């Protein structure tokens, strides 16, 4: 199962692209034709290809493809990243979404890649089976629902970026972006609090160590003084061979056993 990127990565990528995206980036660019031509998709085809995209990429990564194979695979991955990994609301099914045009591009590249792998002489039987499955699903779903981005072909020499200038006019995208910013801000606040708590705990531990070390030094000095004092208070043995200590020596002994506080 593929992991989705976190909101922080999505927002950072979006901010970076805002400074470079042209105003008409939503439509497929046809100014360059030196790449590989990619046929467009209808809305119904997009849903089917998206449902099978992971399987297509798994087979493509495993196969030993030619130059066309590699270029189509890389183009689809780049388009998927530029489209913020398809996580924005309305990317696939909302024609007014700023990300619908770039979604057309990476899904069209996925279908073209599958067709290219199936037409190779050394095609993997798993590729042929997947292509037949996709064709059957396309017939069942119905593929006549066209939109603004279903009529123009794509090309691997042109990257299609989201239409960033249309983001403020698309409420679902605005809400998603606001939520991502909120998560990012909340995460930063919690991380800051955790770092401060760890720092405070470290300071307390260091203070405790220093205090214990100082106390133990005082205790060692006191113990040495106690031993000398006890020795001075201990009387010579009696006739029975048992040493005698007076009450002061006993009090020093009890002091010596007390823990350092």
C-alpha positions in Angstrom: 0.0 0.0 0.0 1.4 3.4 -1.1 1.8 6.0 1.6 0.2 9.4 1.0 2.4 12.4 1.6 1.7 14.5 4.7 0.1 17.9 4.6 3.4 19.7 5.3 4.9 18.3 2.2 1.8 19.1 0.1 1.7 22.8 1.3 5.5 23.3 0.8 5.3 21.9 -2.7 2.3 24.1 -3.5 4.0 27.2 -2.3 7.0 26.4 -4.4 4.9 26.0 -7.5 2.9 29.2 -6.9 6.0 31.2 -7.9 6.5 29.5 -11.2 3.1 28.4 -12.5 1.7 30.3 -15.5 -1.9 31.5 -15.5 -3.0 29.0 -18.2 -1.2 26.0 -16.9 -4.4 24.1 -16.4 -4.9 23.3 -20.1 -2.7 20.8 -21.8 0.1 22.7 -23.6 0.7 21.8 -27.3 3.5 24.2 -28.1 6.0 21.3 -28.1 5.6 18.2 -30.2 9.1 16.7 -29.9 8.0 14.3 -27.2 5.7 11.3 -27.2 2.1 11.9 -28.0 -0.4 10.9 -25.3 -4.1 10.6 -26.2 -6.6 12.4 -23.9 -9.1 10.7 -21.6 -12.8 11.3 -20.8 -14.0 11.7 -17.2 -15.3 8.1 -17.2 -12.0 6.8 -18.4 -10.2 8.8 -15.7 -12.0 6.9 -12.9 -11.2 3.5 -14.4 -7.5 4.3 -15.0 -7.1 5.8 -11.6 -8.5 2.6 -10.0 -5.9 0.5 -11.9 -3.0 2.9 -11.8 -1.1 1.2 -8.9 -1.2 -2.1 -10.8 0.0 -0.5 -14.0 2.9 1.2 -12.3 3.8 -2.1 -10.4 4.1 -3.9 -13.8 6.0 -1.0 -15.4 8.5 -0.8 -12.6 9.2 -4.6 -12.9 9.4 -4.6 -16.7 12.6 -3.9 -18.7 11.2 -1.3 -21.0 12.6 0.7 -23.9 13.1 4.5 -24.1 9.4 5.1 -24.8 8.5 3.0 -21.7 10.9 5.0 -19.5 9.8 8.4 -20.8 6.1 7.6 -20.3 6.7 6.3 -16.8 8.8 9.3 -15.7 6.3 11.7 -17.3 3.4 10.1 -15.4 5.3 10.3 -12.1 6.2 13.9 -12.6 2.6 14.9 -13.5 1.4 13.0 -10.4 3.7 15.0 -8.2 2.8 18.3 -9.8 -0.8 17.4 -9.3 -0.1 17.1 -5.5 -0.4 13.3 -5.7 -4.1 13.5 -6.4 -5.1 14.3 -2.8 -6.9 17.6 -3.4 -10.7 17.4 -3.5 -12.3 17.3 -6.9 -9.1 16.4 -8.7 -10.7 13.6 -10.8 -14.4 14.4 -10.9 -14.7 18.2 -10.8 -14.0 20.0 -14.0 -13.7 23.3 -12.2 -11.0 22.0 -9.9 -7.6 23.7 -10.5 -6.1 20.2 -10.4 -8.4 18.5 -12.9 -6.3 19.3 -16.0 -3.0 17.9 -14.5 -5.0 14.8 -13.4 -6.0 14.2 -17.0 -2.3 14.4 -18.0 -0.9 11.8 -15.5 -3.8 9.4 -16.0 -3.6 9.7 -19.8 0.1 8.9 -19.5 -0.7 5.8 -17.4 -3.1 4.5 -20.1 -0.6 5.1 -22.9 2.1 3.3 -20.9 -0.2 0.3 -20.4 -1.0 0.2 -24.1 2.7 0.5 -25.0 3.6 -2.4 -22.7 0.8 -4.6 -24.2 1.9 -3.9 -27.7 5.5 -5.0 -27.1 6.6 -8.4 -28.7 7.9 -9.6 -25.3 4.9 -8.4 -23.3 4.3 -10.0 -19.9 1.1 -12.1 -19.8 0.2 -10.1 -16.6 0.3 -6.9 -18.7 -2.1 -8.4 -21.3 -4.4 -9.6 -18.5 -4.5 -6.2 -16.9 -5.0 -4.4 -20.2 -8.0 -6.7 -21.0 -9.4 -6.0 -17.5 -9.1 -2.2 -18.0 -10.7 -2.4 -21.5 -13.6 -4.3 -20.0 -14.1 -1.8 -17.2 -14.0 1.1 -19.7 -16.8 -0.5 -21.6 -18.9 -1.1 -18.5 -18.4 2.4 -17.1 -19.2 4.3 -20.3 -16.6 6.7 -21.6 -18.6 9.4 -23.5 -18.6 12.0 -20.7 -16.2 14.6 -22.1 -14.9 17.8 -20.6 -12.7 20.8 -21.5 -9.5 18.7 -21.1 -10.7 15.6 -23.0 -10.2 17.0 -26.5 -6.5 18.0 -26.6 -3.6 15.5 -26.7 -0.8 15.6 -24.2 3.0 15.3 -24.9 5.9 14.2 -22.7 7.7 17.3 -23.7 5.1 19.5 -21.9 4.3 19.3 -18.2 0.8 20.4 -17.2 0.7 22.3 -13.9 -2.4 23.1 -11.8 -4.1 26.4 -12.4 -3.0 28.1 -9.3 -4.8 31.3 -10.0 -8.1 29.4 -9.9 -7.5 28.1 -6.4 -9.3 31.0 -4.6 -12.4 30.4 -6.7 -12.7 26.7 -5.8 -14.0 26.3 -2.2 -13.1 22.7 -1.7 -9.5 23.4 -2.6 -9.5 26.5 -0.3 -10.8 24.4 2.6 -8.3 21.7 2.0 -5.4 24.1 1.9 -6.7 25.8 5.1 -6.9 22.5 6.8 -3.4 21.6 5.7 -2.1 24.9 7.0 -3.9 24.3 10.3 -2.4 20.8 10.7 1.0 22.2 9.9 0.7 25.1 12.5 -0.7 22.7 15.1 2.1 20.2 14.5 4.7 23.0 14.8 3.1 24.2 18.1 3.1 20.7 19.6 6.6 20.0 18.5 7.8 23.3 20.1 6.0 22.4 23.3 7.6 19.0 23.3 11.1 20.4 22.8 10.6 22.8 25.6 9.3 20.1 27.9 12.3 17.9 27.1 14.7 20.8 27.6 13.1 21.6 31.0 13.3 17.9 32.0 17.0 17.9 31.0 17.7 21.0 33.1 16.0 19.5 36.1 18.0 16.3 35.7 21.3 18.2 35.5 20.4 20.3 38.5 19.6 17.1 40.4 22.9 15.5 39.5 24.9 18.6 40.5 22.9 18.8 43.8 23.5 15.1 44.5 27.2 15.4 43.7 27.6 18.4 46.0 25.7 16.6 48.8 27.7 13.4 48.5 30.9 15.4 48.6 29.7 17.0 51.9 28.7 13.6 53.2 32.2 12.1 52.4 33.9 14.9 54.2 31.5 14.5 57.2 32.1 10.7 57.2 35.8 11.2 57.3 35.4 13.7 60.2 33.1 11.3 62.0 35.5 8.4 61.7 38.3 10.5 63.2 36.1 11.7 66.0 34.9 8.1 66.8 38.4 6.9 66.9 39.3 9.6 69.4 36.3 8.7 71.6 36.9 5.0 71.6 38.6 3.8 74.8 41.2 1.1 75.0 39.8 -2.5 75.5 38.8 -3.6 79.0 40.1 -6.6 80.7 37.5 -8.8 79.0 38.7 -7.6 75.6 35.6 -5.6 74.6 36.1 -1.9 73.7 34.0 0.6 75.4 32.5 3.8 73.9 30.9 6.6 75.7 27.6 8.1 74.8 29.1 10.8 72.5 30.8 8.1 70.4 27.4 6.3 70.0 25.8 9.5 68.9 28.5 9.9 66.2 27.9 6.3 65.0 24.2 7.0 64.6 24.9 10.2 62.6 27.3 8.2 60.3 24.4 5.9 59.3 22.1 8.7 58.3 21.6 9.1 54.5 22.6 12.3 52.7 19.7 14.6 52.1 
